[in-house]
Amino acid sequence: MKNTIIISLCYFQLSFCLAQTKKDYLQDESKVENYTLPALLRLNNGKQVKTTKEWENSRRPELLKTFAEEVYGKTMASSAALPYRIVSVNKNALNGIATRKEVQILLSKSKGARQLNLIIYTPNQIKEPVPVFLGLNFSGNQEMNTDTGITITKYWTRFAGEPGFSSAGIANEKSRARSEGRWNVELILSSGYGVATAYYGDLQLDRKDIYSLPDDFNKWYDPQKELKPDSSQWGAIGIWAWGLSRALDYLEKDPSVNAKKVAVIGHSRLGKAALWAGAQDKRFAMVISNNSGEGGAAITRRKFGETIKRINTSFPHWFADNFKKYNDKEASLPIDFHELMALIAPRPLYVASASEDLWADPVGEYTALFYAGDIYKLYGFETFKDRNPPATDTPVRAGVLGYHKRTGKHDITKYDWEQYINFADLYLK
């Protein structure tokens, strides 16, 4: 096997007849330039990785370290012993089909620390611990359902002035179920799964100026700690990923949850967080990325759609400052995102794209999954044989890898959830 993988100039053509709102990014597959992917199964010293033991003991730690230092920032160590309290339980939620539980996880013992407000629905028709889909949400737990028993988030959101939010971005009653279609709670429950979520702003607010505010995680988590400038300090995505693991800490204690069968899922920027959480935390039994794009599932060296420079310019708080070194210099990044997916091996991994979501680079997302297959092969799994993406609305699976590109825009829909549930049925039931 060669030490590098050369991707030829446009090995497949896609016909895009889509109305675009962003015109300043590459959207023509024929204009993708040649690029070379870093060799997944080669150690930094040049030695080829030939066994899963060499991967686990040597190559995997190298990649984790590089992603931490150069992309997401270094994750804070955790004792996994954060205190929590159960705020409410309703055993007759959603017209009797579910039990709803709200749990506050105290993220720090310091004065003024935030809580991660976790909500969990489990199906009443199943009496034993159930597998669970866990993900963060964008505007508060109340976004997922019309259930008026869900506590509305009190923190700032980025939806100021939109229906359900004040001019200052604070949610109100009208924000309930604003993203109901993204969660499809009843579908998940009727399929025999639980679902758990928390507002990502409980952990770190999603705003450019966050580092100048007292709401910055690094300030309230440990006010006594002297913060020194560090270009590898984690950004918001790293903090959100850390929070997913703290939610899993609690789920391991919940008797209604089969904590060995928790799938971590995320959409868009929270898909990036789900991938990074799954890469670091082997307790997650399955990882699902929905339209995560640049800095998540897509190959950055393609420079198609959103690029490193664009994402760092628009969202300078998401990644470590070191990631900015690679603005317009994708080829100098020592890793690429097929290697992020590879860190999830040998666990099941599903990646989803959308036909109109060129900003997230559907071809790049499938390509990363395809080349992550090299490590899955080493574990003895079947992998994708065709490096060209499948047709739209044609889900494909190889071994413990799954992919689809559905018709439509940047979103997570009922169709997506149907594929995730079908996939989970193979490995979590």
Buried (B, 14 or more C-beta within 10 A) or exposed (E): EEEEBEBEEBEEEBEEEEEEEEEEBBBEBEEBEEBEBBBBBBBEEEEEBEEBEBBEEBBBEBBBEBBBBBBBBBBBEEEEEBEBEEBEEBEEBBEEBBBBBBBBBBBBEBEEBBBBBBBBBBBBEBEEBBBBBBBBBBBBBBBBBEBEBBBBBEBBBEBEEBEBBBEEBBBEEEBBBBBBEBBBBBBBBBBBBBBBBBBBBBBBBBBEEBBEEEBBBBBBBBEEEEEEEEEBBBBBBBBBBBBBBBBBBBBEEBEBBBBEBBBBBBBBBBBBBBBBBBBBBEBBBBBBBBBBBBBBBBBBBBBBBBBBBBBBEEBBBBBBBBBBBBBEEBBEBBBBBBBBBBBBBBBBBBBBBBBBBBBBBBBBBBBBBBBBBBBBBBBEBEBBEEEBBBEBEEBBBBBBBBBBBBEBEBBBBEBBBBBBBBBBEEBBE
